[in-house]
Every structure is written in structure tokens, then in C-alpha cells.
Amino acid sequence: MAQPSVIVVGAGIVGMSAALALRMRGLPVTVVDRQAPGHGTSFGNAGTFATYEVQPIATPGILRNVPRMLLDPSGPLAIRWQYLPRLLPWLARFVAASAPSTVERITRELASLTSRADEGYRPLFEVAGATDLIRREGALYVYTRTGAQDVRRRAEEYRSRGVCAVPLERGELEELEPNLSPDCIRGLLYPDAFHTVSPLALTERFVQAFLGLGGTIEQAEVAAIDAAPDGERVVLRDGRVLTAERVVLAAGVWSRALAAGAGARVPLDTERGYHLVFPGAGNLLRRPVCWYERGFYVTPMADGLRVAGTVELGGTEAPARAVRLRALERGVRALLPVQGAPASEWMGFRPSMPDSKPVIGAMPGRPSVIHAFGHGHLGLTLAGITGRIVADLVTGAPPPLDVGAFSPTRFARRVSAAG
């Protein structure tokens, strides 16, 4: 039987991982995105494959932090108060996901994905010739006096979830990363994590491999995904219509409206993330370092030292806030002996679900549309295994894990059950 034709909507790291995985199986694939591949949110991430990150953002007690999120625009987790009315339905689900039993369930479900992140990527790295962009030095979390007392407990929690976490004292931190501030008195090393020296170059390698295998890319904005008698119609803003037997929706934060048009109402919103790049400072670290109390990452990359992270809930329309960029700059200067001004500043939109889990799977009654979005902080980490799952779903092969927990209908089911 002929393999089904596929259109992948979205050319970020998730979309290109899915497209490459599908093309490696011989399917005819076209990727459509309004931007050049890898130039959206995938461009600006911290470059870390966070295989250890199994805990959702909403944890028990998050509700009492909401006033501080509204009042401190430079904090690690902030809310633009002007956006609050639109955010309230998402925020209510976010707080509901912080119940202890729910957090435990979400943690298990996220671990089923993160534990397979490397497995999902290795064949893609190989076919794309991208191994030179990958560094396997682990990732390091550092703690100052306010958070250092809980390091060993955190290590045990992660170990109980199947994550290798090594607690470190000050002397051990100095051996690993001698340039860290003396305020960092304890740490957690995640030796199985890895990072890329260029998120954009990685996506572009996937693009080159995809095109080399006969895939095609269209730079155009998608207006709608409509059902057709023999598959799906992808309607473009320029008036053209593309057809295929299957569509993979991997358009990041822009997926919400397209998913609604295809019959899936998902509570997707936006975490606004920021980054700075300090050229010539990449030699200050060997591996990604996260300052736990301030919620940002510092990663050595090919173009310098990238400082990225924090969460701002504020939608896609408001401009970047300088106060958040300056908070990142103050933070990195307190952590490391960084000299000079940043060469670039950036803001992007993480597609975020209130339960911190991506949306992966088809809608019941519409199996020809596969959803693959909403990865939040884990887009880079989970793109490889998401691409593998998408390829399995499109070709009818059994996925390597139960994807029911990531269904686009999971919130609708709970509403119905509550009713």
C-alpha cells in the first residue's frame, strides 16, 4: 500500500523532527510555516535537553504565589496584569494541576517522555549529521543559601522518579565550574542531560537532511485546516490550498486557533521567554547551569554565553519588557564574571499547557489530524521523541509509550466527568 501523504504545519524543532522522522520512513512530506525553519521559539531556547525535567511548573502552593507574580515584573514567574482577564481560565486549570496527587500523576507521565528523549533524537542526529552540535556534559543546578538546604532531598526525589541526580557541595562545584560565584554553595548535577551549541543550526541540519531525502518546504501562513473527502485541506493566507491524507499540527503557540478549527479546543497559552547572548563568554562554563532561585539558564554556545529562561504569562501581542531582560543581565553578572554588553536580546513564545504536558495525538473522529504542540519548556527536549510518536501514529505503528495522557481531549473529558 502507498504511504499516506503528510503536511506538517510548523517548522520549529518539533515540526522538523516529525517531518524528518516521517521522511525517513519514506512518506511524502511537505512542511509549511510562515517563518524560515527554526526562526520562531526554537531559535531562542536555552539549548538544553532537560531529560531530568519531570516536574510540572504548577506545584502545591502555587496559588499563594499569584499576587507576587502580578506585583513583581522581573521575577522568575510573572504575570502581566493587563493580560490577566484573558489568562484566568488557563490560570484556573494551572492552579488545579498543582494538587499533590495531580502533580504526582503528571510527573509520571512527563517522565515517560523525558526518559526517551535521547532515544528519540539519536537516529535524527545521525541522519542529519548533527552530532558535532551536541555536547554531553550534563546539566547543573546551583543553589544559594535560600535553597541549598533541600538539595539532598531533591536528589532523592529525582532518583525515585528514575532520574540520575548527583548532589554536590561547594568544593565539588568549584571543580566542575570554577567560574561560578561563591554564593553558589550546593548543586545538583544531572549527568544524563546534554545540550546543543546552536539550536538554530540544529534545526537547519534537520532541514537539510529532510530536503536531501526529498521533502519539501513552503514558507506561507496557514489560515485553516479543513476536512476533505480524501484527507485534509490546508488553506493558506495567500489563497492557495494544499491537500494531504494526514496533517501534523506543530505550530507552537499558533496551534490553538488551527486546532479549534479542526475540532480540538485546547487551553493553550503563552509563556514569554527571554534571552541574552554575551559573545566571547562561552568559555566561562562547560555545561548548562541553572540558578535555581532565579529561574534562568546559562549555556555555553558557539556564539557566546546564552542567558535564557524565566516565565512571563502575557500573551503574544505585548512588546518585550526591558525589565525582564535587565533582570537576566543582573542575574548572570552575579553568577559569573561576564564582561561587556550583550550582543543580542530576544523574546519568544513558548506554547504552554496548564498541566505542563504537551498535546500529542489525534482527535477522536478526526484521525487524519495529528497534534504535536504545547511542549512549554520542553520543546527542544521532547522534539525527537515527539517526532517518533507522530511517525508511528501516521503509519499505524505502535508508539513506544501510551500517549493517552497527552490527548487533545484530556481537558474536555475531565469537564464532562465533573458534569
C-alpha positions in Angstrom: 0.0 0.0 0.0 1.2 3.6 -0.7 2.3 5.6 2.2 0.0 8.5 3.1 1.0 12.0 2.1 1.6 14.4 5.0 1.6 18.1 5.6 3.4 19.3 8.7 2.3 22.7 9.9 5.2 24.3 11.7 9.0 24.3 11.0 10.3 24.6 14.5 12.3 21.8 16.2 9.2 19.8 16.9 7.8 20.1 13.4 11.1 19.4 11.7 11.7 16.4 14.0 8.4 15.0 13.0 8.9 15.8 9.3 12.3 14.2 9.2 11.1 11.1 11.1 8.2 10.7 8.6 10.5 11.2 5.6 13.0 8.6 7.0 10.1 6.2 6.7 9.5 7.1 3.1 6.4 9.2 3.4 5.8 12.2 1.0 6.0 15.2 3.4 5.6 18.9 3.0 6.4 21.4 5.8 4.5 24.7 5.9 5.5 27.7 8.1 5.2 31.4 7.9 8.8 31.8 9.0 12.0 30.2 7.9 12.6 26.9 9.7 13.9 27.3 13.2 13.4 31.1 13.4 10.5 31.0 15.9 10.6 29.9 19.5 13.1 27.1 18.6 15.7 29.8 17.8 15.9 31.3 21.3 15.8 28.4 23.8 18.4 27.6 26.4 19.8 24.7 24.2 19.4 22.1 27.0 17.9 18.7 26.5 16.5 18.6 30.0 16.0 14.8 30.4 15.6 15.3 34.1 12.7 17.8 33.9 9.7 15.7 35.0 8.0 18.1 37.5 5.2 20.4 36.2 5.5 24.2 36.7 2.4 24.2 38.9 3.3 22.6 42.2 1.5 22.6 45.5 1.2 26.1 47.0 1.4 27.9 43.6 -1.8 29.8 44.3 -0.3 31.8 47.2 2.4 33.0 44.8 0.0 34.5 42.3 -0.1 38.0 44.0 3.7 38.2 43.8 3.6 37.1 40.1 1.4 40.2 39.5 3.4 42.6 41.5 7.0 41.7 40.5 7.5 42.1 36.7 11.2 40.9 37.0 10.5 37.7 39.0 11.2 34.2 37.7 7.5 33.7 37.2 5.5 36.8 36.4 2.0 37.7 35.0 1.3 40.8 33.0 -1.7 42.2 34.9 -3.2 43.6 31.7 -3.4 40.1 30.4 -5.0 38.6 33.5 -8.6 38.7 32.3 -7.8 36.6 29.2 -5.5 34.3 31.3 -8.0 33.5 34.0 -9.4 30.3 32.5 -5.9 29.0 31.9 -4.7 30.1 35.3 -7.6 28.2 37.0 -6.6 25.0 35.3 -2.9 25.8 36.1 -3.8 26.0 39.8 -6.0 22.9 39.7 -3.0 21.0 38.2 -1.0 21.9 41.3 -2.9 19.4 43.6 -0.4 16.9 45.1 -2.0 13.8 43.6 -2.2 15.6 40.2 1.4 16.6 40.3 2.5 13.0 41.0 0.5 11.8 38.1 1.8 14.5 35.7 5.3 13.7 36.9 5.0 10.1 36.0 3.5 11.0 32.6 6.2 13.5 31.8 8.9 11.0 32.8 7.5 8.6 30.3 8.5 11.1 27.6 11.7 12.7 29.0 13.2 9.2 29.7 13.0 8.6 25.9 14.3 11.9 24.8 17.8 10.7 23.8 16.3 7.6 22.2 14.1 9.7 20.1 16.9 12.0 18.9 19.8 9.6 18.2 18.5 8.5 14.7 17.7 12.1 13.8 21.2 13.3 14.9 22.8 10.6 12.8 20.9 11.1 9.6 21.2 14.9 9.9 25.0 14.7 10.6 24.3 16.8 13.7 26.4 15.1 16.4 29.0 17.8 16.2 26.4 20.3 17.6 25.8 18.2 20.7 27.7 18.3 24.0 27.2 15.5 26.6 28.5 17.3 29.7 25.3 17.0 31.8 23.4 20.0 33.3 24.0 21.6 36.7 21.6 23.3 39.0 23.1 25.6 41.6 21.7 26.8 44.9 22.4 29.7 47.2 21.7 29.8 50.9 18.0 30.2 50.4 17.6 26.9 48.6 20.6 24.9 49.4 19.1 23.0 52.4 16.8 20.9 50.2 19.4 19.7 47.7 19.8 16.1 49.0 16.0 15.8 49.4 15.6 16.9 45.8 18.2 14.4 44.6 16.3 11.6 46.3 13.0 12.7 44.8 14.5 12.7 41.3 16.2 9.3 41.9 12.8 7.9 42.9 11.5 9.0 39.5 14.3 7.3 37.6 16.4 10.4 37.1 20.1 10.4 37.9 20.8 13.4 40.2 24.1 13.9 42.0 24.2 16.3 45.0 27.3 18.5 45.1 29.0 20.5 47.8 30.8 23.8 47.2 34.2 22.2 46.6 32.7 19.8 44.0 31.0 22.8 42.3 34.4 24.5 42.0 35.9 21.5 40.4 33.2 21.3 37.8 32.7 25.0 37.1 35.4 27.1 38.7 34.0 30.5 37.5 30.7 30.3 39.5 30.0 32.8 42.2 30.9 31.8 45.7 27.3 32.4 46.6 26.6 29.0 44.9 27.2 26.7 47.9 25.5 23.5 46.7 24.4 21.9 43.4 22.6 19.1 41.6 24.3 17.5 38.6 22.1 15.7 36.0 24.8 13.7 34.2 22.4 12.3 31.5 21.4 15.8 30.2 23.0 17.2 27.1 23.0 20.5 25.2 23.4 21.9 21.7 25.9 24.7 20.9 23.3 26.2 18.4 19.6 25.5 18.5 19.1 27.2 15.1 22.0 25.2 13.4 20.5 22.0 14.8 17.1 22.7 13.2 18.8 23.7 10.0 20.7 20.4 9.9 17.3 18.6 10.2 16.0 20.8 7.4 19.0 19.9 5.1 18.5 16.2 5.8 14.8 16.5 5.2 15.3 18.2 1.9 18.1 15.8 0.9 15.6 12.9 1.5 13.1 14.5 -0.9 10.9 16.5 1.5 9.6 19.9 0.5 9.1 23.2 2.5 6.6 26.0 1.8 7.0 29.4 3.5 3.5 30.5 3.9 1.0 31.2 6.7 -1.7 28.6 7.3 -5.3 30.0 7.7 -7.2 26.8 8.3 -7.2 23.1 8.3 -10.4 21.7 6.7 -11.6 18.1 6.3 -11.8 16.8 2.8 -13.3 13.6 1.4 -9.9 12.1 0.8 -7.9 13.6 3.7 -7.3 17.2 4.7 -7.1 20.7 3.1 -4.5 23.2 4.4 -5.7 26.6 3.4 -3.0 29.3 3.1 -3.4 33.0 3.6 -2.3 33.7 0.1 -5.3 31.8 -1.2 -3.6 28.5 -2.2 -4.8 25.2 -0.9 -2.6 22.2 -0.2 -4.0 18.7 0.3 -2.7 15.6 2.0 -4.1 12.5 3.6 -2.6 13.5 7.0 -1.8 16.8 8.7 0.6 17.2 11.7 -0.1 20.3 13.6 3.1 21.5 15.2 2.8 25.3 15.0 3.6 26.1 18.6 1.5 28.8 20.2 -0.2 29.4 16.9 -1.7 25.9 17.1 -4.6 26.8 19.3 -6.7 28.5 16.6 -5.9 25.9 14.0 -6.7 23.1 16.4 -10.0 24.7 17.2 -10.8 24.8 13.5 -10.0 21.1 13.3 -12.3 20.3 16.3 -9.9 20.3 19.3 -10.4 23.0 21.9 -7.3 23.1 23.9 -6.4 25.5 26.7 -3.1 26.5 25.1 -1.5 29.8 26.1 1.9 31.5 26.0 4.9 31.7 28.3 7.0 34.6 27.1 10.7 33.6 27.4 13.7 35.9 27.0 17.4 35.5 26.3 20.7 37.5 26.1 23.9 36.5 24.4 27.4 37.6 25.6 29.9 37.0 22.8 33.3 35.6 23.9 32.0 34.5 27.3 31.1 30.9 26.3 34.4 29.6 27.8 33.2 30.5 31.3 31.2 27.3 31.5 31.4 23.7 30.2 27.8 22.8 30.6 24.4 24.5 31.1 23.9 25.9 34.6 20.5 26.8 36.1 20.4 29.2 39.0 17.5 27.6 40.8 16.3 30.6 42.9 16.3 32.9 39.9 14.9 30.5 37.4 17.3 31.1 34.4 19.8 29.0 32.5 23.3 30.0 31.3 24.5 27.8 28.4 27.9 27.9 26.5 27.2 28.1 22.8 29.0 28.6 19.6 28.3 32.4 19.5 28.9 33.0 23.2 27.2 32.6 26.5 23.4 32.5 26.3 21.3 33.5 29.3 17.7 32.3 28.9 14.7 31.4 30.8 12.1 32.7 33.4 8.4 32.7 32.7 6.1 35.7 31.8 2.5 34.9 31.2 1.3 37.7 28.9 0.2 36.6 25.5 1.7 37.3 22.1 0.7 40.9 21.4 2.5 43.0 24.1 6.1 44.0 23.4 9.1 42.6 25.2 9.7 44.1 28.7 13.1 45.6 29.2 12.8 45.0 33.0 13.0 41.2 32.4 16.0 41.5 30.1 17.8 43.6 32.7 16.9 41.1 35.4 18.6 38.4 33.4 21.6 40.6 32.9 21.9 41.3 36.6 21.5 37.6 37.4 24.2 36.4 35.1 26.6 39.1 36.2 26.0 37.9 39.8 26.6 34.3 38.8 29.6 34.6 36.5 32.4 37.2 35.7 30.7 38.2 32.5 32.3 41.3 30.8 30.9 43.6 28.2 27.4 44.2 26.9 25.1 41.6 25.4 25.3 41.3 21.6 21.7 40.3 21.2 18.4 40.3 23.1 15.4 38.2 22.2 11.9 37.3 23.3 9.8 34.3 22.1 6.6 32.5 22.9 6.6 29.0 24.5 3.4 27.2 23.7 2.2 26.2 27.2 -0.5 23.9 28.6 -1.7 24.5 32.2 -0.7 20.9 33.2 2.8 21.3 31.6 2.2 18.3 29.3 2.3 18.6 25.5 -0.6 17.7 23.3 0.3 14.6 21.2 -2.3 12.6 19.3 -5.3 12.7 17.1 -8.8 13.9 17.9 -11.4 11.1 18.0 -13.3 11.2 14.8 -10.6 13.1 13.1 -7.6 10.7 12.9 -6.1 12.4 9.9 -5.0 15.4 12.0 -2.2 14.6 14.5 -1.5 17.2 17.2 2.1 17.8 18.3 2.4 21.1 20.3 2.2 22.7 23.7 5.6 21.4 24.9 6.3 24.5 27.1 9.8 24.5 28.4 10.4 21.0 26.9 10.1 21.7 23.2 13.8 21.1 22.5 14.0 18.2 24.9 11.0 16.3 23.6 11.0 17.1 19.9 12.8 13.9 19.0 10.6 11.5 20.8 7.5 13.5 19.7 8.6 13.1 16.1 9.0 9.4 16.6 5.5 9.1 18.1 4.0 11.2 15.3 5.6 9.0 12.7 4.2 5.9 14.5 0.7 7.4 14.6 0.7 8.4 11.0 2.0 5.0 9.8 -0.1 2.9 12.2 2.9 1.5 14.1 2.6 1.2 17.9 4.1 4.2 19.7 6.8 3.4 22.3 4.5 4.6 25.2 0.9 5.2 25.9 0.0 8.6 24.5 -3.4 8.8 26.0 -2.2 11.1 28.8 -1.3 13.7 26.2 -4.5 13.5 24.2 -6.0 16.8 22.9 -9.3 15.8 24.6 -7.9 15.4 28.1 -9.4 18.6 29.5 -12.8 18.1 27.8 -13.0 14.6 29.3 -12.5 16.0 32.8 -15.1 18.7 32.3 -17.6 16.1 31.1 -16.8 13.8 34.0 -17.2 16.7 36.5 -20.5 17.5 35.0 
